[in-house]
């Protein structure tokens, strides 16, 4: 399985995740600098061995418009760790508006959470306070670094120092 390479802008903000082939092309064209390598991996050619890059940085700042993290079911479940934000269950998950839409609640990152079917039915068209349910964590709008860190914890620990998060 091929490892991915984190691309940082000149200011060290995450820009993209690319394949090793793309990263090596950028390195040879001198468009990026390598900041970190995977220790137990290498790239071999007929007559040379190269260190496998883990993190590269652009040599020139690129103004990339921030698009934000897409609000969808998959990303919401990832943000909430795949568990109900009321009881912690990992089964029969749905999406719940903390403040119901009928009461003026918006469909945005700070008002949506992952909830199990049971808690969602108990809460119904009320606020958590009205039903006695307590949120385990407050909903928030995640950054790109948040999702990259989640990936890094599983597959690329070398990225963590560059994402501004603590290693677990």
C-alpha positions as CSV (number, residue, x, y, z in Angstrom):
1,X,0.0,0.0,0.0
2,X,1.3,3.4,-1.0
3,X,1.8,6.0,1.7
4,X,0.5,9.5,1.1
5,X,2.5,12.7,1.3
6,X,1.3,15.9,3.1
7,X,1.9,19.1,1.1
8,X,2.3,22.3,3.1
9,X,2.2,25.9,1.8
10,X,5.3,28.1,2.5
11,X,3.6,29.3,5.7
12,X,3.2,25.6,6.8
13,X,-0.5,25.5,6.4
14,X,-1.8,22.2,4.9
15,X,-2.7,22.4,1.2
16,X,-3.1,18.9,-0.1
17,X,-2.3,15.2,0.2
18,X,-0.6,13.7,-2.8
19,X,0.9,10.4,-3.9
20,X,4.6,9.7,-3.6
21,X,5.0,9.8,-7.3
22,X,3.6,13.4,-7.5
23,X,5.7,14.4,-4.5
24,X,8.9,13.0,-6.1
25,X,8.1,14.9,-9.3
26,X,7.7,18.1,-7.4
27,X,11.0,17.4,-5.6
28,X,12.9,16.8,-8.8
29,X,11.4,20.0,-10.4
30,X,12.6,21.8,-7.2
31,X,9.1,23.2,-6.5
32,X,9.1,21.7,-3.0
33,X,11.4,20.9,-0.1
34,X,11.2,17.7,1.9
35,X,10.6,18.3,5.6
36,X,10.0,14.8,6.9
37,X,10.4,11.2,5.7
38,X,8.9,7.8,6.4
39,X,11.6,5.9,8.2
40,X,10.9,2.4,7.1
41,X,10.0,3.1,3.5
42,X,12.1,4.0,0.4
43,X,11.7,4.5,-3.3
44,X,14.0,2.4,-5.4
45,X,15.0,2.8,-9.0
46,X,17.4,0.7,-11.1
47,X,20.5,2.4,-9.7
48,X,19.3,4.7,-6.8
49,X,17.4,4.6,-3.6
50,X,15.5,7.7,-2.4
51,X,14.0,8.4,1.0
52,X,10.2,8.2,1.0
53,X,8.9,11.8,1.7
54,X,6.2,12.1,4.3
55,X,5.8,15.9,4.4
56,X,6.9,18.4,1.7
57,X,6.6,22.2,1.6
58,X,6.1,24.4,-1.4
59,X,9.1,26.7,-2.2
60,X,6.8,29.6,-3.2
61,X,3.6,30.7,-1.4
62,X,0.5,29.8,-3.3
63,X,-2.7,31.7,-2.6
64,X,-5.2,28.9,-2.4
65,X,-8.8,30.0,-1.7
66,X,-10.0,28.3,1.5
67,X,-13.0,26.1,0.7
68,X,-13.6,24.8,4.2
69,X,-14.5,21.3,5.1
70,X,-17.6,20.0,3.4
71,X,-20.6,19.5,5.7
72,X,-21.9,16.0,5.0
73,X,-22.9,12.9,6.8
74,X,-19.5,11.2,6.6
75,X,-17.5,14.2,7.8
76,X,-20.0,14.8,10.6
77,X,-19.7,11.2,11.8
78,X,-15.8,11.5,11.6
79,X,-15.9,14.7,13.6
80,X,-18.0,13.1,16.4
81,X,-15.9,9.9,16.4
82,X,-18.7,7.7,15.1
83,X,-20.6,7.8,18.4
84,X,-23.8,9.3,19.7
85,X,-23.1,12.6,21.4
86,X,-25.7,11.9,24.0
87,X,-25.1,8.3,25.2
88,X,-21.9,7.2,23.4
89,X,-23.5,4.4,21.4
90,X,-21.9,3.4,18.1
91,X,-25.0,1.7,16.6
92,X,-28.0,3.0,14.5
93,X,-26.5,6.5,14.1
94,X,-28.4,9.4,12.7
95,X,-27.9,13.2,12.5
96,X,-29.6,15.5,15.0
97,X,-30.1,19.2,15.1
98,X,-29.3,20.3,18.6
99,X,-31.7,23.2,18.3
100,X,-34.5,21.8,16.1
101,X,-35.2,23.4,12.8
102,X,-38.8,24.1,13.9
103,X,-37.3,26.2,16.7
104,X,-35.0,28.2,14.4
105,X,-32.0,25.8,14.4
106,X,-29.7,26.0,11.4
107,X,-28.2,23.2,9.4
108,X,-24.5,24.0,10.2
109,X,-21.5,22.5,11.9
110,X,-22.3,24.1,15.3
111,X,-25.9,22.8,15.4
112,X,-25.5,19.3,14.0
113,X,-24.4,16.2,15.9
114,X,-24.3,12.5,15.6
115,X,-27.0,10.8,17.6
116,X,-28.2,7.2,17.9
117,X,-31.8,6.6,16.8
118,X,-33.0,6.0,20.4
119,X,-31.6,9.3,21.7
120,X,-32.9,11.2,18.6
121,X,-36.4,9.8,19.2
122,X,-36.3,10.7,22.9
123,X,-35.1,14.2,22.1
124,X,-37.7,14.7,19.3
125,X,-38.6,18.3,18.5
126,X,-37.1,19.7,21.8
127,X,-33.7,21.0,22.9
128,X,-31.4,18.7,24.9
129,X,-32.1,20.7,28.1
130,X,-35.9,20.2,27.7
131,X,-35.4,16.4,27.6
132,X,-32.6,16.1,30.2
133,X,-30.0,15.0,27.6
134,X,-26.5,16.3,28.0
135,X,-24.1,16.7,25.1
136,X,-20.8,14.9,25.6
137,X,-18.9,17.5,23.5
138,X,-20.0,20.7,22.0
139,X,-20.4,20.7,18.2
140,X,-17.8,22.7,16.3
141,X,-16.7,23.5,12.7
142,X,-13.6,21.3,12.1
143,X,-10.6,22.5,10.1
144,X,-8.8,20.6,7.4
145,X,-6.0,20.0,9.9
146,X,-8.5,18.2,12.1
147,X,-9.3,15.6,9.4
148,X,-5.7,15.3,8.3
149,X,-4.7,14.7,12.0
150,X,-7.3,11.9,12.2
151,X,-5.8,10.3,9.1
152,X,-2.2,10.9,10.4
153,X,-3.0,9.1,13.7
154,X,-3.9,6.0,11.8
155,X,-1.5,6.0,8.9
156,X,1.1,8.8,9.0
157,X,2.3,9.8,12.4
158,X,5.1,11.8,10.7
159,X,2.5,14.4,9.8
160,X,1.4,15.2,13.4
161,X,4.2,17.8,14.2
162,X,3.2,19.8,11.1
163,X,-0.6,19.9,11.8
164,X,-0.5,21.7,15.1
165,X,-2.0,18.8,17.1
166,X,-0.8,16.6,19.9
167,X,0.3,13.1,19.2
168,X,-1.9,10.6,21.1
